[in-house]
Amino acid sequence: MPLDLKSWIAHQLERVERALDQWVSVDASADLEHHAPVDLMAAMRYAVLDGGKRLRPLLVLAACEAVNSGLKHDYLPIEECDDELARRGAIGAVTAARASDEAALRAACAVELIHAYSLVHDDMPCMDNDVLRRGKPTVHVQFGQASALLAGDALQALAFELLTPERSVIEPVKQARLCRLLARAAGCAGMAGGQAIDLASVGLQLTEEQLREMHRLKTGALLQASVMMGAACAEAVPLAHAALHRYGAAIGLAFQVVDDILDVTADSCTLGKTAGKDAEQDKPTYVSLMGLDAARAYAQSLHAQALQALADTGLVDTRILQGLADMVVQRSN
Amino acid sequence: MPLDLKSWIAHQLERVERALDQWVSVDASADLEHHAPVDLMAAMRYAVLDGGKRLRPLLVLAACEAVNSGLKHDYLPIEECDDELARRGAIGAVTAARASDEAALRAACAVELIHAYSLVHDDMPCMDNDVLRRGKPTVHVQFGQASALLAGDALQALAFELLTPERSVIEPVKQARLCRLLARAAGCAGMAGGQAIDLASVGLQLTEEQLREMHRLKTGALLQASVMMGAACAEAVPLAHAALHRYGAAIGLAFQVVDDILDVTADSCTLGKTAGKDAEQDKPTYVSLMGLDAARAYAQSLHAQALQALADTGLVDTRILQGLADMVVQRSN
């Protein structure tokens, strides 16, 4: 990992951890009429804090920064290419960067809350029945099933609360757009829908097309939404928007392919969760469908698609998004 | 029930049922990239359609209509009391009524989706373990626990999707405000928080104060939010807003007191769910705490508080909200 990517990630992770620690807390509800019950909040914090790669928040923040870096000169309409306008554009970009910062941090945390809640529910006995997550007992093991259920539910609601702060610098139109993107990605035509297909497909022989559709919803939708929420924070122009959409789709799928590869090649300790679960539960995976080598080649080709999409954005600086695409494909857990 | 309240309710119920039928469907996701999986949607529709009193949607719609009826003359600032301004005010009110209509119907359905998802999760074996709801097998009995869990999760997401339509007549500021109200009422400092307190208090002796706090979150928050979302759709002025807030708090609490009364006085058939569960599970209730007669008197006093709050709104026509308050206290199921 190049040094500047590493320090960018370290800096952003610190911001995200601090923000999550602040927003997922009883204190955060102090301005509300009612405080959140302490026990429920403990389970919510256990599910969210001190764990996870925070890939989705990093994607939100990186996409926002990339859009804020502005469009390359060749991508600007000709009439805007004189020096005076370029200068004014640059000043506008700085102001926009500040204004989008608060939105991006909230969006980053909101998408992580949705991810965290989905893991809590997914680990429950009636779903994957997993007892280990990120090297710790899962929420239902630690707090009981009922609390795990409620903590997941409350985390989802909190995600939308984070996106709609009162008396905020974030324009209402942006708040509404972020809610829309997140709700769609989390719901029946996104993550929850993908999990339902996953559930229904245990023991079945899926085609590659069906497997891709399942993963596009189950994991891909939220990863892609992370990119698009970041783009929305910085108000990407249509060309950049469309290319980032393709980038998000490619890394969303790549993430799952690599997940399937790691499930057979890594051990539980490295993985931080129980390895070999998919094969044991007779779940269809890219590895079971195409074999290990072909799955690896597929991950590489999705990686190349993601990089091409970044080149197509016309944005000045997409290096962080590029680095995150590398991370998704080269990760070991 | 007076004839005009009855026909108002019948008309609104028909609108809400039609809207829910349309929005909780695979077709509704046709404009999205991905369709919702058919199985998941079946469980979601089972949980939402053809059942329930729809009290929360009715409160949203009634509050919106009441605010749109305008302020009484004595409540208008003196400088606005000449005839010309009153006339213009009336025209403005008609336009506002049309513009708020779409928002109120979406808000009505969104709040019902949150209510429906909470029942699905609440009925699950790790929570109340109930097999009967509205005279039908509960969702997890019908579709299995994993599907019930996912259907609940997807219903919550869909609620926020409904509130944030793209290219809509609903102003973004209103969309964001509705999301904020709903997210707070559903989350850790609202419904989910109240359920967590409920869970933790089984077998405990609560004070009346603690019991009230639990119910204010568990049931009250969402009922009150229904009223406030309706008020937000029609952009209530501060005076009306504050009084409607008190109305919402009073009927929210009254609803739960009556629920506790019905749990011991009604049979399962009338109730449409298993009666006597609270006593059996040794849950604290208003009846167990204060006795049946005092609980009844308390419900009546909350009813009176609700009516007083309506009188304080200064709104021209609050008859429907009044009728709904009567319904809450006089209901038999």
Chai-1 contact restraints between the chains, C-beta under 6 A:
chainA,res_idxA,chainB,res_idxB,connection_type,confidence,min_distance_angstrom,max_distance_angstrom,comment,restraint_id
A,S29,B,A189,contact,1.0,0.0,6.0,A-B,restraint_1
A,L32,B,A189,contact,1.0,0.0,6.0,A-B,restraint_2
A,H34,B,A189,contact,1.0,0.0,6.0,A-B,restraint_3
A,H34,B,L217,contact,1.0,0.0,6.0,A-B,restraint_4
A,A36,B,C188,contact,1.0,0.0,6.0,A-B,restraint_5
A,A36,B,A189,contact,1.0,0.0,6.0,A-B,restraint_6
A,A36,B,G193,contact,1.0,0.0,6.0,A-B,restraint_7
A,P37,B,G193,contact,1.0,0.0,6.0,A-B,restraint_8
A,P37,B,A196,contact,1.0,0.0,6.0,A-B,restraint_9
A,P37,B,I197,contact,1.0,0.0,6.0,A-B,restraint_10
A,D39,B,A196,contact,1.0,0.0,6.0,A-B,restraint_11
A,D39,B,A200,contact,1.0,0.0,6.0,A-B,restraint_12
A,L40,B,C188,contact,1.0,0.0,6.0,A-B,restraint_13
A,L40,B,G193,contact,1.0,0.0,6.0,A-B,restraint_14
A,L40,B,A196,contact,1.0,0.0,6.0,A-B,restraint_15
A,H121,B,L149,contact,1.0,0.0,6.0,A-B,restraint_16
A,C126,B,Q145,contact,1.0,0.0,6.0,A-B,restraint_17
A,C126,B,A146,contact,1.0,0.0,6.0,A-B,restraint_18
A,M127,B,A146,contact,1.0,0.0,6.0,A-B,restraint_19
A,Q145,B,C126,contact,1.0,0.0,6.0,A-B,restraint_20
A,A146,B,C126,contact,1.0,0.0,6.0,A-B,restraint_21
A,A146,B,M127,contact,1.0,0.0,6.0,A-B,restraint_22
A,A146,B,L199,contact,1.0,0.0,6.0,A-B,restraint_23
A,L149,B,H121,contact,1.0,0.0,6.0,A-B,restraint_24
A,L150,B,A192,contact,1.0,0.0,6.0,A-B,restraint_25
A,L150,B,Q195,contact,1.0,0.0,6.0,A-B,restraint_26
A,L150,B,A196,contact,1.0,0.0,6.0,A-B,restraint_27
A,D153,B,A192,contact,1.0,0.0,6.0,A-B,restraint_28
A,A154,B,G187,contact,1.0,0.0,6.0,A-B,restraint_29
A,A154,B,C188,contact,1.0,0.0,6.0,A-B,restraint_30
A,A154,B,A192,contact,1.0,0.0,6.0,A-B,restraint_31
A,Q156,B,Q156,contact,1.0,0.0,6.0,A-B,restraint_32
A,A157,B,A183,contact,1.0,0.0,6.0,A-B,restraint_33
A,A157,B,A186,contact,1.0,0.0,6.0,A-B,restraint_34
A,A157,B,G187,contact,1.0,0.0,6.0,A-B,restraint_35
A,L158,B,G187,contact,1.0,0.0,6.0,A-B,restraint_36
A,F160,B,F160,contact,1.0,0.0,6.0,A-B,restraint_37
A,F160,B,C179,contact,1.0,0.0,6.0,A-B,restraint_38
A,F160,B,A183,contact,1.0,0.0,6.0,A-B,restraint_39
A,E161,B,A183,contact,1.0,0.0,6.0,A-B,restraint_40
A,E161,B,R184,contact,1.0,0.0,6.0,A-B,restraint_41
A,E161,B,G187,contact,1.0,0.0,6.0,A-B,restraint_42
A,T164,B,A176,contact,1.0,0.0,6.0,A-B,restraint_43
A,T164,B,C179,contact,1.0,0.0,6.0,A-B,restraint_44
A,T164,B,R180,contact,1.0,0.0,6.0,A-B,restraint_45
A,P172,B,P172,contact,1.0,0.0,6.0,A-B,restraint_46
A,P172,B,V173,contact,1.0,0.0,6.0,A-B,restraint_47
A,P172,B,A176,contact,1.0,0.0,6.0,A-B,restraint_48
A,V173,B,P172,contact,1.0,0.0,6.0,A-B,restraint_49
A,Q175,B,A176,contact,1.0,0.0,6.0,A-B,restraint_50
A,A176,B,T164,contact,1.0,0.0,6.0,A-B,restraint_51
A,A176,B,P172,contact,1.0,0.0,6.0,A-B,restraint_52
A,A176,B,Q175,contact,1.0,0.0,6.0,A-B,restraint_53
A,A176,B,A176,contact,1.0,0.0,6.0,A-B,restraint_54
A,C179,B,F160,contact,1.0,0.0,6.0,A-B,restraint_55
A,C179,B,T164,contact,1.0,0.0,6.0,A-B,restraint_56
A,C179,B,C179,contact,1.0,0.0,6.0,A-B,restraint_57
A,R180,B,T164,contact,1.0,0.0,6.0,A-B,restraint_58
A,A183,B,A157,contact,1.0,0.0,6.0,A-B,restraint_59
A,A183,B,F160,contact,1.0,0.0,6.0,A-B,restraint_60
A,A183,B,E161,contact,1.0,0.0,6.0,A-B,restraint_61
A,R184,B,E161,contact,1.0,0.0,6.0,A-B,restraint_62
A,A186,B,A157,contact,1.0,0.0,6.0,A-B,restraint_63
A,G187,B,A154,contact,1.0,0.0,6.0,A-B,restraint_64
A,G187,B,A157,contact,1.0,0.0,6.0,A-B,restraint_65
A,G187,B,L158,contact,1.0,0.0,6.0,A-B,restraint_66
A,G187,B,E161,contact,1.0,0.0,6.0,A-B,restraint_67
A,C188,B,A36,contact,1.0,0.0,6.0,A-B,restraint_68
A,C188,B,L40,contact,1.0,0.0,6.0,A-B,restraint_69
A,C188,B,A154,contact,1.0,0.0,6.0,A-B,restraint_70
A,A189,B,S29,contact,1.0,0.0,6.0,A-B,restraint_71
A,A189,B,L32,contact,1.0,0.0,6.0,A-B,restraint_72
A,A189,B,H34,contact,1.0,0.0,6.0,A-B,restraint_73
A,A189,B,A36,contact,1.0,0.0,6.0,A-B,restraint_74
A,A192,B,L150,contact,1.0,0.0,6.0,A-B,restraint_75
A,A192,B,D153,contact,1.0,0.0,6.0,A-B,restraint_76
A,A192,B,A154,contact,1.0,0.0,6.0,A-B,restraint_77
A,G193,B,A36,contact,1.0,0.0,6.0,A-B,restraint_78
A,G193,B,P37,contact,1.0,0.0,6.0,A-B,restraint_79
A,G193,B,L40,contact,1.0,0.0,6.0,A-B,restraint_80
A,Q195,B,L150,contact,1.0,0.0,6.0,A-B,restraint_81
A,A196,B,P37,contact,1.0,0.0,6.0,A-B,restraint_82
A,A196,B,D39,contact,1.0,0.0,6.0,A-B,restraint_83
A,A196,B,L40,contact,1.0,0.0,6.0,A-B,restraint_84
A,A196,B,L150,contact,1.0,0.0,6.0,A-B,restraint_85
A,I197,B,P37,contact,1.0,0.0,6.0,A-B,restraint_86
A,L199,B,A146,contact,1.0,0.0,6.0,A-B,restraint_87
A,A200,B,D39,contact,1.0,0.0,6.0,A-B,restraint_88
A,L217,B,H34,contact,1.0,0.0,6.0,A-B,restraint_89
